[in-house]
Amino acid sequence: MRQAIIFFLGEDDDTRRLLKQNLRNDGYRVMVAEDLEDMLERVGSSSARADLILLDLVSKTPEEALQIGRQIREHAKYDGQTPLVVMAERYGKDVEGTETNVGGNDWIFYLGEEPAQLRNLLTRLTS
């Protein structure tokens, strides 16, 4: 069975390293970028097609991050079917540990205490 490929854009160095390692431990192939320019270059030149785009953009609102994700998907010439998951950084306790489908294959994930929650969402979207 082919390993799912996740293109991951994360702004925070520590989180980026940790999440990259966790994703690899979960069996994903991971292509990591540090900023939008780096990501656009990578998706434009990569022969690999992402099964999922994951964004952790601490300086952006979820809505801004969704727009960036859609720009990445468009630049890579993906149809709208490639799942896009934005990890929200600022949110209320009432949504912690939940996910919201905001249309099509676009998701906002509100990280909670349990790391399996993100793992479960990624598994569902890449299977």
N, C-alpha and C positions, 0 to 999 in steps of 0.2 A: 504494500500500500504506500502511495506517495505521501511524503510529509507535506503538510499544509505550510504555505509561505505567508508570513506576516511582515508587512512593511510597517515599521514602527518609527514614529517621530516623537521624540521626547526632549523637552528643554532642560530638565534638571539632570545633571550628570549622575548623581547617586541613584536616583530613581531609574534612569535609563539603564545603567549597568545592572541593577538588581532585576528589573523587569525583563531585560534581555536574557539574563541567565535563567530566570524562572520559566520563560517561554521556551527556551531551548531544553530545559529539563522536562518540560511537558511534551516534548517531541516536535516542536515547530522549528522550521527554518526561519531565521529572523534576519531581516535587512534593517539596519538601524541608521537613522539620520539625526543630526543635531539641530538642524534648522530647516526652514522651508526650501531655501535655495539648494541645500545639500539633497533633500528629498526629491525635489523636482529633477535634479541632475541624475540621481540614482534611478528613479522610475523611468526616465527618458532613455537611459542607456542600458537598462537591464533587460536581458532576454527572459528573465523569470517574470511570471505574472503572479501578482499577489492574490492570495485567497481572502485576505482581509487587510484593511488599513487601520492601524491603531494609533491614536494621537493622545499624548499627554502634554498639553500646552498650558503650563501653569500661569502664564501671563495673559491668557485669553479667556473670554467667557465661552461657555459651551457653544453658543450660537456662532461666535467668531471661529472657533475651532472646526465646527461643521463646515463652514464656508471654505476654510483652508483644506479640509479633507476632500471636499467636492472638487476643488481646484486641482489637487493631486490626482484624483481619479480621472479627471478630464485630461490633464497633461499626459497621463499614462495611456490615454485613449481606451480606458476601461468603460464598459457600459455601466449603467447605474446599479448593476447587480452585485458588484464587489462590495461586501459589507464594510461599513465605516463605523468604527467605535471610537467615541470621544470619551476620555476619562475626565469627568468633571472634578475640579479642584475646590470650588466654593459652592456649598449647598447646605441646606438645613438638615437637621437630624431626621426629619420626617421622610426623607428620600434616601438616606444612607443605606448602602447595600442593595440598591435597586437599579433597574435598568429601564430605559424608556425608549421605545421605538418612536422616532420623530418623523417617520415617513420613509417609505421604500425600505432600503437596507441601511438606513442611518440610525445609529443608536447613541444614546448618552448613558454612560455608566457612572453611578455614584458609589465610589469605593466605600466599603464598610470594613468591619473588623475581620471578616472571614475571606481569605484570599481565594477560596474555592468559588466564590460568586463570579469573579471575573473569568476564572478558568471554565466554569460551566457555560457562560455566555459565549466565549470564544469557541468552545467545542461545538456548541449548537450551530454557530454561524459558519464554521469551516467544515462541517460534516456533510 
